[in-house]
Amino acid sequence: MATKKKRIPLRITDTTLRDAHQSLWATRMRTQDIMEIIDVIDAAGYYSLEMWGGATFDVCLRFLRENPWERLRQIKAHARKTPLQMLLRGQNILGYRNYADDVLDRFCALACENGIDIFRIFDALNDSRNLENAIKSVKKHGGHAQGTLCYTISPVHTVAEYVRIAKEQVAMGVDSLCIKDMAGILSPISAEALVSALAKAVDVPIQLHCHATSGMATPTYVEGVRAGAGAIDCAISVMSGFSSQPPVETMLSIFSETTYKADLDVDALRQIRRYFEKLAPKRRLSHHPVNVIDPEILLHHIPGGMISNLRSQLDQQNALDRLEEVLAELPRVRADLGYPPLVTPTSQIVGVQAVMNVLSGKRYSLVPQETKEYVKGFYGRSPAPIDPKIKRMILGKEKPVTCRPADLLDPMLPDATSGVEPGLIRGEEDIISYCIFPEVALDYMRWRNLPPDERPPSPADLERRREDDQETETPAPAKPFLSERDYREIQSLIDKIHALNLTEVTIRRQDLNLTLKADGLHTASAEAAPAAAPAPQAAEAQPESAPGPAAAETAAPQGPTIDAPLNGTFYTSPGPGKQPFAEAGDEVESGEPVCIVEAMKLFNQIKAPCKCRIVRFLAEHGDAVQSGQPLVEIEEL
């Protein structure tokens, strides 16, 4: 009589609450969306729930106007059966550059305290130096540290090289190891070879994370599990496929005919699927892909999360029609920069540089600060040497760094909030958020400080309204130029100045920028009031030459200007509390930075086209600007 084969446990991590909607919906799932189904998800029997990290932190603050820490706490309060998991970008934490060790340690401590159990820790360049302190901090504070191999294909990314990197991470103390196939380019045959080699070389559990973009992820999982991987990442079917992960229902059915067993509650999965079927039309964007397989991924290697964001970013630049050009440019930029794996932040750096090359019409004529820092070595070692010609073009005579990049950073926490206006910071979590995303966190905290009934709609809500208007082809209802509170404040000011003989009074408060004119004397201007401040009062008259970079004049420029190269946010300084690059009256050399336009999550330094004198700034610090908009009036010298 034949003996029944013993079933082998197969662990399944659900990515629906993080990577799935990051890849398909540009991370637009709200906390309330999650809370309405979290109890059912917790009861489904998953190994873990990936529900935090990656882009969720940034998007919560920037687009959703939500507190990501509060999201974590709410989910943890309900998910009592299933460990919570996050994606941590090593020394980059959740941002797009390296942060000081003290910020990294406190972030890991707070994440553990608030409910994260498993930290998937990766470095975009597979530079183990950028993982070491993250691994130490996670383990010190009681978390499970999962190491990561960012999988890509290039002349230098061989099985032997991946094994070498895995051994380095195991020596640093990782508890498990994940093969992160962010672009969906790991074939079944390559998976069998890589997992087999890793299983022989290291003594930690191996997990597979693949995107379904190329159509290979499902058979890749089968071959990888047979070769020794004990866990796989899946998403509920509605949130699976294309640039997300394979569907959990499909993988369950496949493995039910093997010796591998994943005990999940099928009825719970059915309930979860129905919930997201109803939610999807409300959350996915209009440029959501309709085709389920993209064979072009095997050429450009763009990861899942990057695809949806790239479309969104091009749309913001009114250049969605140039997507094909950008996809063709991406592999060329990647080769120039030494074949970095395309995962955040290098995916953003390579992707945005490709966009810049296409939109500017001349390769590397516009280089974001992050690209320059990558070439200089601030992100770590490139897998292959950077093209020497491109390096000279970007760095000039500057020398690259060779040490661990974070060794160059001073502790951030002692003076982290010295430039933040009083009343915004409510605790240590706000401090950490501010350290990672200064401008974004400040914007969120100012919005949070407003009375609830006076808070403007979140950017995501406005975006959704535009999507709905486009889908129904119904004109959007006219949005009042001013809120009722604005009208009350202005009427109060009008009453006070009605009898005065003023030529012009300019009132600014957040989105309000209104000029009142009457007969009489000199121009007077009011400074922009803080978000939660009382009604603004007219300031004393100032000479016309007084305004600096933070107080832009509105008269038409009389001379040459430096214009915005793309849509974005205008800044006069490299960060909160830092000195402006230049002020009115300053003389600057050709190529010196004079301001920044933040676009597509990267900071693009706008440089002087020639030796010149700054006459005046034509936009306010923090203003939204359009491509071609004059930013600075200059006088050529």
Disulfide bonds with the S-S distance in Angstrom:
none
